[in-house]
Amino acid sequence: MSKSDELARLIRDRAGGQPPEYGLILGSGLGHLSSQVQGTAIPYSDLPGFPHAGVSGHVPQLVIGELEGRRVAVFGGRAHYYESGRADAMRLPLEVLAALGCRQLILTNAAGSLRADLPPGSLMLLSDHIAMGGLNPLIGEPSEARFVPMTDAHDAGLRQRLLDAARAEAVDLAQGVYFWFSGPSLETPAEIRAAKVLGADAVGMSTVPEIILSRFLGLRCAAISVITNMGAGLSDEAISHEHTKAMAPLGAAKLEQVLRRFLRG
Ligand code: HPA
């Protein structure tokens, strides 16, 4: 039995066998929702191979249960490329999600904005992304499936439903392109200007490898950024992880409203 099938069995033994309809991955400072799920919380430390979630602001547990009447699997924290140098650090958790029978994933993250009309506290639905660092979580994957198409990586149906949910909640949900930087150092002002020229609206250090892996595994996905700061050089405020965690709650309440409405349908 594969490692992901073994872990899926362990999770089913603890949390019940019904497949989650949605997976949710919560970004820095956005972990509150995982405590709202009625169900079973499994610490990552009980799931061999899951990330140790060494980034503060994350809640290292998988919660399986009900939220707004839907069966969900909520990842309270993620592994980033910059923690290990492995772009496929989230492969096992995503394989487990697929092995549980889940086929749809909503990802969230904290991000820096490149647009004056997206100040800290704004929400941005990813219309697309740019991965220019030469990194890819499927490097080394031997199967032909590695040539995964990315044309519809950000699923049109899920995005429309998120936009509808935001409108119903009177929450502004902008759309834009997310540029993946490896981190962990933040960008230089020149890198931010370059990302802007290349068509990006926001920058961050996560999500993109997870979307590539999810498409490889056959999951439909969509992602929302909570803007915590303007990109380097675009404002006078200092950028730091502390600042990101402090600013995330500004957008997190709106994000929760949108996600709850999305699930309620
Ligand atoms: N850059 C990269 N990642 C981030 C930022 C940023 O400005 N803000 C939050 N995550």
Boltz pocket constraint, residues with backbone or C-beta under 6 A from the ligand:
constraints:
  - pocket:
      binder: B
      contacts: [[A, 110], [A, 111], [A, 112], [A, 113], [A, 181], [A, 186], [A, 187], [A, 203], [A, 204], [A, 205], [A, 226], [A, 228], [A, 229], [A, 230], [A, 231], [A, 232], [A, 239], [A, 244]]
      max_distance: 6.0
